[in-house]
């Protein structure tokens, strides 16, 4: 059977030749080798990953799979601390997405207006996003694992107790405290994942960490809705059990930042100088994307309930909306290695507008289909923003991307109350249409981005930075 080869063209013309399968096997080597001879040949059917900027080539031959990049191959083994930190990220994002699912039930119990519901969303986004740089600085200074240990516990306990709140003031307090846990976990969780990852499989481990958070964020509404259906709104504190269990595991087994050497800091002011304009454009684009997506997702259950669906079914539709957007970010990372980030962002903003309109004018499952597709198209460029910031300021890519994304999501969160007020006065369709219309000036702004070319591996190296912005 001939070997299967999935290969992108080499960047150097002299190497851009057809892959003709494995060459003659030198004495003393294993059977499977690609057209670029590595220093080591994979000895089993395990997938291997090579960390260079060269194009990635997969060969499947004689039941073995290997990745050849013209460098040493290293098995992609996931360290146990990475799995543990990914579990914490899963829990934190699981609880952070529960508020939108809680709101229909809290509205019936406390007679909330949509403006008040928007304020609640804004409080959570403000405390969990804008405060992240502060907790990042604190964790770097004190170098204690308390931030990753207490983060899931705070998020789990205070979000799960929302059903017990006797009034709006208590809801605000619970959300502020939950935001502390969410904001404190992300910077140190991503930093520890970087520390425990080897140089050869850092990107792979970071992708595990980020993907765990994406899955948790999508499953949050389904999980809390199921808990409410089983034990009722006044007993939702039972939903905190997974978070407390993961907290115990993190306390017992998570690595301490003090065990790793501190990195020397460089001046952000010097790094940003000369790049203020493109960074400001990127920041504005993320704000536009965030207010559109968050504004719709925060009130999506109310929208479907107005169309005759139960709160449980409406929250299922919300999970579909969130999951498609999160999963599309992984696809966008793969595409950004092959296409210009500027073109991808332009396509994202211009294509999302008609899809959101299709969501508003359709009914039933077609509405769910268009909403999920619009969410995917709008969010699939999330890694692209990180990569473009990384290219502009390579020495401070992590810090700049975290600050840009964190403050952008926080700014969008502050505008969510206006969305609730707009729905009260103008209705769902008009307000959602205005949010969708924001993608058009976003498309115009993408034209002012600096031209860029796809660079192999850059998106993968930056994928871990996204976790600091959530």
Secondary structure as UniProt FT lines:
FT   STRAND          4..7
FT   HELIX           13..15
FT   TURN            27..28
FT   STRAND          48..49
FT   STRAND          57..61
FT   TURN            62..63
FT   STRAND          64..68
FT   STRAND          74..75
FT   HELIX           80..96
FT   HELIX           99..110
FT   HELIX           114..125
FT   HELIX           126..130
FT   HELIX           132..142
FT   HELIX           146..160
FT   HELIX           161..164
FT   HELIX           168..196
FT   TURN            199..200
FT   HELIX           202..231
FT   HELIX           233..240
FT   HELIX           241..253
FT   HELIX           257..259
FT   HELIX           268..272
FT   TURN            273..274
FT   HELIX           276..306
FT   TURN            307..308
FT   HELIX           311..336
FT   TURN            337..338
FT   HELIX           341..361
FT   HELIX           364..379
FT   TURN            380..381
FT   HELIX           382..392
FT   HELIX           394..396
FT   HELIX           397..426
FT   HELIX           428..446
FT   TURN            447..448
FT   TURN            456..457
FT   HELIX           458..462
FT   HELIX           463..469
//
